[in-house]
Amino acid sequence: MKVRVDVRLRAAVLDPQGAAIRQALTDLGFDRVGEVRQGKVIELELDETDPAQARTTVEEMCRRLLANPVIEDYAITLPSTDPPH
């Protein structure tokens, strides 16, 4: 089962990479861009068929390694239960 984890800085946390991206876009002439927030996408291939168990396992992965709970939020997408983006 393929699982996607989107990790982003919490809204209250400053995002210097997002600010640098915004400035670079402005320098390239894209001056109608507002705030930019940068994040990361992690795709996992799990040897799991039960969506509930897969979500539980990935939640634990996020809490222990994939996301810093102090400054980051995450969203888990399971193809079998969540609509495609």
DSSP file (Angstrom, degrees, kcal/mol; ACC not computed):
  #  RESIDUE AA STRUCTURE BP1 BP2  ACC     N-H-->O    O-->H-N    N-H-->O    O-->H-N    TCO  KAPPA ALPHA  PHI   PSI    X-CA   Y-CA   Z-CA
    1    1 A M              0   0    0      0, 0.0    45,-3.4     0, 0.0     2,-0.4   0.000 360.0 360.0 360.0 130.7    0.0    0.0    0.0
    2    2 A K  E     -A   45   0A   0     43,-0.2     2,-0.4    41,-0.0    43,-0.2  -0.751 360.0-172.8 -89.2 133.6    1.3    3.4   -0.9
    3    3 A V  E     -A   44   0A   0     41,-3.0    41,-3.2    -2,-0.4     2,-0.4  -0.975  10.0-152.7-127.5 139.9    1.0    6.1    1.7
    4    4 A R  E     -AB  43  77A   0     73,-2.3    73,-3.1    -2,-0.4     2,-0.5  -0.941   5.9-167.0-114.9 134.2    1.7    9.8    1.4
    5    5 A V  E     -AB  42  76A   0     37,-2.8    37,-2.8    -2,-0.4     2,-0.6  -0.984   4.0-161.8-120.9 121.5    2.7   12.0    4.3
    6    6 A D  E     -AB  41  75A   0     69,-2.7    69,-2.1    -2,-0.5     2,-0.5  -0.914  10.1-168.0-101.5 122.7    2.7   15.8    3.8
    7    7 A V  E     +AB  40  74A   0     33,-2.9    33,-2.4    -2,-0.6     2,-0.3  -0.947  11.6 168.9-115.6 129.1    4.8   17.6    6.5
    8    8 A R  E     -AB  39  73A   0     65,-2.6    65,-3.0    -2,-0.5    31,-0.2  -0.971  39.0-101.1-137.2 151.3    4.5   21.4    7.0
    9    9 A L  E     - B   0  72A   0     29,-0.7    63,-0.3    -2,-0.3     6,-0.1  -0.434  50.9 -99.3 -64.3 144.7    5.7   23.9    9.5
   10   10 A R    >   -     0   0    0     61,-3.1     3,-1.9     1,-0.1    -1,-0.1  -0.301  34.3-109.4 -62.7 153.3    3.0   25.0   11.9
   11   11 A A  T 3  S+     0   0    0      1,-0.3    -1,-0.1    -3,-0.1     4,-0.1   0.813 117.4  54.0 -57.5 -33.8    1.4   28.3   11.0
   12   12 A A  T 3  S+     0   0    0      2,-0.1     2,-0.4    59,-0.0    -1,-0.3   0.560  91.0  91.7 -79.9  -7.6    3.0   30.1   14.0
   13   13 A V  S <  S-     0   0    0     -3,-1.9    -4,-0.1    58,-0.2    58,-0.0  -0.748  83.2-116.5 -93.3 131.3    6.5   29.0   13.0
   14   14 A L        -     0   0    0     -2,-0.4    -4,-0.1     1,-0.1    -2,-0.1  -0.353  21.9-152.8 -62.3 144.3    8.6   31.3   10.8
   15   15 A D     >  +     0   0    0      1,-0.1     4,-2.2    21,-0.1     5,-0.2  -0.779  19.0 174.0-123.6  85.3    9.4   29.7    7.4
   16   16 A P  H  > S+     0   0    0      0, 0.0     4,-2.2     0, 0.0    -1,-0.1   0.839  82.4  53.6 -63.5 -32.4   12.7   31.2    6.1
   17   17 A Q  H  > S+     0   0    0      2,-0.2     4,-2.3     1,-0.2     5,-0.2   0.910 108.5  49.6 -67.5 -40.2   12.8   28.8    3.1
   18   18 A G  H  > S+     0   0    0      2,-0.2     4,-2.5     1,-0.2    -1,-0.2   0.904 110.6  50.3 -61.8 -41.2    9.3   29.9    2.2
   19   19 A A  H  X S+     0   0    0     -4,-2.2     4,-2.3     2,-0.2    -2,-0.2   0.889 110.2  50.1 -64.0 -39.5   10.3   33.6    2.4
   20   20 A A  H  X S+     0   0    0     -4,-2.2     4,-2.4     2,-0.2    -2,-0.2   0.893 110.8  49.1 -66.4 -39.5   13.3   32.9    0.2
   21   21 A I  H  X S+     0   0    0     -4,-2.3     4,-2.5     2,-0.2    -2,-0.2   0.928 110.7  50.6 -63.8 -45.2   11.2   31.1   -2.4
   22   22 A R  H  X S+     0   0    0     -4,-2.5     4,-2.4     1,-0.2    -2,-0.2   0.919 111.2  48.4 -59.2 -44.5    8.7   34.1   -2.3
   23   23 A Q  H  X S+     0   0    0     -4,-2.3     4,-2.6     1,-0.2    -1,-0.2   0.908 110.9  50.4 -63.6 -42.2   11.6   36.5   -2.8
   24   24 A A  H  X S+     0   0    0     -4,-2.4     4,-1.4     2,-0.2    -1,-0.2   0.898 110.4  49.9 -63.2 -40.3   13.0   34.5   -5.7
   25   25 A L  H  <>S+     0   0    0     -4,-2.5     5,-2.7     2,-0.2    -2,-0.2   0.912 110.8  49.6 -63.9 -41.7    9.6   34.3   -7.4
   26   26 A T  H ><5S+     0   0    0     -4,-2.4     3,-1.8     1,-0.2    -2,-0.2   0.921 108.3  53.2 -61.2 -43.9    9.2   38.1   -7.0
   27   27 A D  H 3<5S+     0   0    0     -4,-2.6    -1,-0.2     1,-0.3    -2,-0.2   0.801 106.0  54.5 -61.7 -28.7   12.7   38.6   -8.5
   28   28 A L  T 3<5S-     0   0    0     -4,-1.4    -1,-0.3    -5,-0.2    -2,-0.2   0.413 129.4 -96.2 -85.5   2.1   11.6   36.5  -11.5
   29   29 A G  T < 5S+     0   0    0     -3,-1.8     2,-1.5    -4,-0.2    -3,-0.2   0.471  88.9 125.3  99.4   2.2    8.6   38.8  -12.0
   30   30 A F    > < +     0   0    0     -5,-2.7     3,-0.8     1,-0.2    -1,-0.1  -0.568  25.4 154.5 -91.0  72.3    5.9   36.8  -10.2
   31   31 A D  T 3   +     0   0    0     -2,-1.5    -1,-0.2     1,-0.2    -5,-0.1   0.426  55.3  72.0 -86.6   2.1    5.0   39.8   -8.0
   32   32 A R  T 3  S+     0   0    0     -3,-0.1     2,-0.5    -6,-0.0    -1,-0.2   0.176  70.5 115.4 -99.6  17.5    1.4   38.7   -7.2
   33   33 A V    <   -     0   0    0     -3,-0.8     3,-0.1   -11,-0.1    -7,-0.0  -0.754  46.4-167.0 -89.8 129.2    2.6   35.9   -4.9
   34   34 A G        -     0   0    0     -2,-0.5    -1,-0.1     1,-0.3     2,-0.0   0.301  53.7 -15.2 -85.9-140.9    1.6   36.2   -1.3
   35   35 A E        -     0   0    0      1,-0.0     2,-0.4   -13,-0.0    -1,-0.3  -0.337  62.7-154.4 -64.6 143.6    3.0   34.2    1.6
   36   36 A V        -     0   0    0    -21,-0.1     2,-0.4    -3,-0.1   -14,-0.1  -0.986   7.5-168.9-121.5 130.8    4.8   31.0    0.6
   37   37 A R        -     0   0    0     -2,-0.4     2,-0.3   -19,-0.1   -26,-0.0  -0.978  10.4-151.9-118.3 132.2    5.1   28.0    3.0
   38   38 A Q        +     0   0    0     -2,-0.4   -29,-0.7   -23,-0.0     2,-0.2  -0.794  24.1 155.5-104.9 144.9    7.5   25.2    2.2
   39   39 A G  E     -A    8   0A   0     -2,-0.3     2,-0.3   -31,-0.2   -31,-0.2  -0.721  32.0-108.6-145.8-163.5    7.1   21.6    3.2
   40   40 A K  E     -A    7   0A   0    -33,-2.4   -33,-2.9    -2,-0.2     2,-0.4  -0.981  11.9-145.1-140.3 153.0    8.0   18.1    2.3
   41   41 A V  E     -A    6   0A   0     -2,-0.3     2,-0.5   -35,-0.2   -35,-0.2  -0.969  12.3-167.8-117.9 131.5    6.3   15.0    0.9
   42   42 A I  E     -A    5   0A   0    -37,-2.8   -37,-2.8    -2,-0.4     2,-0.5  -0.983   3.9-161.9-121.0 123.5    7.2   11.5    2.0
   43   43 A E  E     -A    4   0A   0     -2,-0.5     2,-0.4   -39,-0.2   -39,-0.2  -0.916  10.0-170.6-107.8 129.4    5.9    8.6    0.1
   44   44 A L  E     -A    3   0A   0    -41,-3.2   -41,-3.0    -2,-0.5     2,-0.6  -0.930  18.1-151.1-120.6 140.6    6.0    5.2    1.7
   45   45 A E  E     -A    2   0A   0     -2,-0.4     2,-0.4   -43,-0.2   -43,-0.2  -0.953  25.4-168.2-107.7 112.2    5.3    1.7    0.3
   46   46 A L        -     0   0    0    -45,-3.4     2,-1.6    -2,-0.6     8,-0.0  -0.794  29.6-133.8-104.7 144.0    4.0   -0.4    3.2
   47   47 A D  S    S+     0   0    0     -2,-0.4     2,-0.3     7,-0.0   -45,-0.0  -0.588  73.2 111.7 -87.8  71.3    3.5   -4.2    3.2
   48   48 A E        -     0   0    0     -2,-1.6    -2,-0.1     1,-0.1     0, 0.0  -0.997  45.7-175.4-148.5 139.6    0.0   -3.7    4.7
   49   49 A T        +     0   0    0     -2,-0.3    -1,-0.1     1,-0.1    -2,-0.0   0.593  66.8  85.1-111.0 -17.7   -3.5   -4.3    3.3
   50   50 A D     >  -     0   0    0      1,-0.2     4,-2.6   -49,-0.0     5,-0.2  -0.781  63.4-156.6 -90.1 113.7   -5.6   -2.9    6.2
   51   51 A P  H  > S+     0   0    0      0, 0.0     4,-2.6     0, 0.0     5,-0.2   0.865  92.6  52.9 -58.4 -38.2   -6.0    0.8    5.9
   52   52 A A  H  > S+     0   0    0      2,-0.2     4,-2.1     1,-0.2     5,-0.1   0.918 111.9  44.9 -64.7 -42.8   -6.7    1.3    9.6
   53   53 A Q  H  > S+     0   0    0      2,-0.2     4,-2.6     1,-0.2    -1,-0.2   0.894 111.8  53.1 -67.6 -39.3   -3.5   -0.5   10.5
   54   54 A A  H  X S+     0   0    0     -4,-2.6     4,-2.7     2,-0.2     5,-0.2   0.933 109.7  48.4 -60.5 -45.7   -1.5    1.4    7.9
   55   55 A R  H  X S+     0   0    0     -4,-2.6     4,-2.6     1,-0.2    -2,-0.2   0.919 111.7  49.8 -61.2 -43.8   -2.7    4.7    9.3
   56   56 A T  H  X S+     0   0    0     -4,-2.1     4,-1.9     2,-0.2    -1,-0.2   0.918 112.3  47.6 -60.3 -44.7   -1.8    3.7   12.8
   57   57 A T  H  X S+     0   0    0     -4,-2.6     4,-2.1     1,-0.2    -2,-0.2   0.924 113.7  46.2 -63.3 -45.4    1.7    2.6   11.7
   58   58 A V  H  X S+     0   0    0     -4,-2.7     4,-2.6     2,-0.2    -2,-0.2   0.858 107.8  57.2 -69.6 -34.7    2.3    5.8    9.8
   59   59 A E  H  X S+     0   0    0     -4,-2.6     4,-2.5    -5,-0.2    -1,-0.2   0.931 108.6  47.2 -57.4 -45.0    1.0    7.9   12.6
   60   60 A E  H  X S+     0   0    0     -4,-1.9     4,-2.3     2,-0.2     5,-0.2   0.904 110.1  52.5 -64.4 -41.5    3.7    6.3   14.8
   61   61 A M  H  X>S+     0   0    0     -4,-2.1     4,-2.6     1,-0.2     5,-2.0   0.919 110.8  48.2 -58.5 -43.5    6.3    6.9   12.2
   62   62 A C  I  <>S+     0   0    0     -4,-2.6     5,-1.8     3,-0.2    -2,-0.2   0.927 112.6  47.2 -64.3 -45.3    5.4   10.5   12.1
   63   63 A R  I  <5S+     0   0    0     -4,-2.5    -1,-0.2     1,-0.2    -2,-0.2   0.859 121.4  36.7 -64.5 -35.0    5.4   10.9   15.8
   64   64 A R  I  <5S-     0   0    0     -4,-2.3    -2,-0.2    -5,-0.2    -1,-0.2   0.743 139.2 -16.4 -93.2 -24.4    8.8    9.2   16.2
   65   65 A L  I  <5S+     0   0    0     -4,-2.6    -3,-0.2    -5,-0.2    -4,-0.1   0.582 115.7  64.4-146.2 -47.9   10.7   10.3   13.1
   66   66 A L  I   <S+     0   0    0     -5,-2.0     2,-0.4     1,-0.1    -4,-0.2   0.757 105.9  29.7 -72.6 -26.4    9.1   11.9   10.1
   67   67 A A  S   <S-     0   0    0     -5,-1.8     7,-0.1    -6,-0.3    -1,-0.1  -0.975  71.0-129.1-134.2 147.1    7.7   15.1   11.7
   68   68 A N    >>  -     0   0    0     -2,-0.4     4,-2.9     1,-0.1     3,-1.0  -0.849  20.2-156.7 -91.8 107.7    8.9   17.3   14.6
   69   69 A P  T 34 S+     0   0    0      0, 0.0    -1,-0.1     0, 0.0    -6,-0.0   0.663  86.8  62.4 -64.6 -15.3    5.7   17.6   16.7
   70   70 A V  T 34 S+     0   0    0      1,-0.1     3,-0.0    -3,-0.0    -2,-0.0   0.881 125.8   8.4 -75.2 -37.9    7.0   20.9   18.2
   71   71 A I  T <4 S+     0   0    0     -3,-1.0   -61,-3.1   -62,-0.0     2,-0.3   0.492 118.0  68.0-123.3  -5.9    7.1   22.8   15.0
   72   72 A E  E  <  -B    9   0A   0     -4,-2.9     2,-0.3   -63,-0.3   -63,-0.2  -0.899  50.8-160.4-125.0 148.8    5.5   20.7   12.3
   73   73 A D  E     -B    8   0A   0    -65,-3.0   -65,-2.6    -2,-0.3     2,-0.3  -0.816  17.1-161.0-111.0 159.6    2.0   19.3   11.4
   74   74 A Y  E     -B    7   0A   0     -2,-0.3     2,-0.4   -67,-0.2   -67,-0.2  -0.981  11.6-155.7-142.4 155.7    1.4   16.4    9.1
   75   75 A A  E     -B    6   0A   0    -69,-2.1   -69,-2.7    -2,-0.3     2,-0.5  -0.998  12.3-149.6-131.2 135.2   -1.3   14.9    7.0
   76   76 A I  E     -B    5   0A   0     -2,-0.4     2,-0.5   -71,-0.2   -71,-0.2  -0.891   7.9-164.3-107.9 131.8   -1.5   11.2    5.9
   77   77 A T  E     -B    4   0A   0    -73,-3.1   -73,-2.3    -2,-0.5     3,-0.1  -0.969   3.8-171.5-118.9 120.6   -3.2   10.2    2.7
   78   78 A L    >>  -     0   0    0     -2,-0.5     4,-2.8   -75,-0.2     3,-1.4  -0.953  19.4-143.9-106.4 122.3   -4.1    6.5    2.1
   79   79 A P  T 34 S+     0   0    0      0, 0.0    -1,-0.1     0, 0.0   -76,-0.1   0.810  96.7  54.7 -58.0 -32.0   -5.2    5.9   -1.5
   80   80 A S  T 34 S+     0   0    0      1,-0.2    -3,-0.0     3,-0.1     0, 0.0   0.693 123.1  23.6 -77.9 -16.8   -7.9    3.4   -0.5
   81   81 A T  T <4 S+     0   0    0     -3,-1.4    -1,-0.2     1,-0.1    -4,-0.0   0.632 113.0  64.8-121.8 -21.1   -9.7    5.7    2.0
   82   82 A D  S  < S-     0   0    0     -4,-2.8    -1,-0.1     1,-0.0     3,-0.1  -0.814  84.2-108.8-108.6 146.2   -8.9    9.3    0.9
   83   83 A P        -     0   0    0      0, 0.0    -2,-0.1     0, 0.0    -3,-0.1  -0.395  43.3-100.7 -68.6 149.4   -9.9   11.0   -2.3
   84   84 A P              0   0    0      0, 0.0     0, 0.0     0, 0.0     0, 0.0  -0.318 360.0 360.0 -68.3 154.3   -7.0   11.7   -4.8
   85   85 A H              0   0    0     -3,-0.1     0, 0.0    -2,-0.0     0, 0.0   0.431 360.0 360.0 -91.3 360.0   -5.5   15.2   -4.9
